Amino acid sequence: MTSVLYDAPGPKAKRRNLLFSVVFFVLLALLAWWIWQVMDDKGQLRWALWEPFTQSEAWTTYLLPGLGDTLKAAALAMIIALPLGAFFGISRMSDHRWVRMPAGAVVEFFRAIPVLLLMLFANEFYARYTDVSSADRPLYAVVTGLVLYNASVLAEIVRAGILALPKGQTEAAQAIGLRKGQTMTTILLPQAVTAMLPAIVSQLVVIVKDTALGGVMLGFTELLNARGTLAANYANVIPSFIVVAVIFIVLNFILTSFAGWLEARLRRSKRSTGAVLGAEDVDELNAAEIGTPGTGKGDIV
Amino acid sequence: MFDFLSDYDDPSLLGAFWVTVQLTFFSAVGSLIWGTLLAAMRVSPVPLMRGFGTSYVNIVRNIPLTVIIVFTSLGLADIFGMTMGAPDDFEAQGFRLAILGLVAYTAAFVCEALRSGINTVPVGQAEAARAIGLSFSQVLRLIVLPQAFRSVIGPLANVLIALTKNTTVAATIGVAEAALLMKEMIENEAQTLLIGAIFAFGFVVLTLPTGLFLGWLSKRLAVKR
């Protein structure tokens, strides 16, 4: 294997690599052994702590309802944030300064603020100014926080998706006499949505992870919160953390793989223009505005 | 209008944001070191190291930061007795545990940023360098790393800004940073909108200049290809 850093190994390099492999393996084994010892020392390997997870009660009473709430909040947030994000993303590309500037300001503002602040604010806002019942309030607050933040990220995804399309698409639309609105709705958006799909699925991973904040800070009964109740019942803090972490990993791994599969499929497809917005672009858009958006195709139009 | 602010002195508004800045700084340094090590593993010629690096990144990236941070407190500290050198000082303990969690999480993203930076250097650059007889360390020092560093500033700046926002998660284990103070204030005071605006403004001040400066820098230093 040739990479930018090293050539295909010769006999000497092969021997050295083998030595490194052995040393690293021993280090890893020592680490694993040490973790096992510490776990054993604190009695965390006792079967009694792990047994609940082999029985249906732990799942049906705690984990599955928790996972259900996590998915519910994530799905609601995504469904509400998508049209909002499309609205702000398209507004930001408007030819009119007085549409473009406020939309840009809103998007940049909500991307610069931690999602936890938005959740805390929404929670208090609902408590003081609305009659949302205190039982529903955590869900409302979590979804509101997630929507405000993710709509602004999705706005950037929409914008980057449209910018990623070849210029010829707009030019051809103009040449056959379509108006700006028609160009957007009949030519650009349908193609951009396809290009954005992998990015949107990747953003779901971010949303799923952020729901856990609401569990600790607002008492929303999602998976991490359900873990607390479960551990209080079975006194198995460490095993419950490991199981919940594994659930999150599997769930997000499925989403990431799906996004990767979509991305690869779109890149191969002959019917599209080849413009794709992938997972790496999403990482960038989740930070805040620095320079060009994901596709690197240039500045704000 | 701002009278209520003087009721809070432990921590004060500025004090809480100072804790946020400290969390960001120490976590940034830590995750830069650990992330560089991980990246070195991920691009190394030893398959086992590559495997370890890849698994670490894929596992940690898919766990919510909240789970990691809460685990450092309820798991590492409470069960395994990891007191981070401050067994009696719960404030210092929470602060250090939060940094540990933030470093473990952010390092995965630093690793990915560095790796993508190395990958932007065309293989031909290194091949040409080897062809004129440069040694491994010379190739790395003179050809690959100078180009990689320049293209890595943008992605690393993104990680830094995300980290600044992520420090608020430390509030979940009671570290007295900005988000925790906001929770306390907004629950006790009547000026909901004003408090929201103050803390939002604080984070805009922290993230915006960093983003603008590093964005400008990364554009300026970008390798033209």
Interface residues (C-beta under 8 A of the other chain):
Chain A: M1 T2 S3 V4 L5 Y6 D7 P9 A13 N17 F20 S21 F24 F25 L28 V38 K42 Q44 E108 F109 A112 I113 P114 V115 L116 L117 L120 F121 E124 F125 R128 Y129 V205 V208 K209 D210 T211 A212 L213 G215 V216 M217 L224 V237 I238 F241 V244 A245 F248 I249 N252 F253 T256 E280 D283 E284 N286 A287 A288 E289 I290 G291 T292
Chain B: V43 S44 P45 V46 P47 L48 M49 F52 N58 I59 R61 N62 I63 P64 L65 T66 V67 V70 F71 L74 G75 D78 I79 F80 F109 E112 S116 I118 N119 V121 P122 V123 Q125 A126 R130 F136 V139 L140 V144 G154 P155 A157 N158 V159 I161 A162 K165 N166 T168 V169 A171 T172 A179 M182 K183 I186 E187 T192 G196 F199 A200 F203 V204 T207 L208 G211 L212 L214 G215 W216 S218 K219
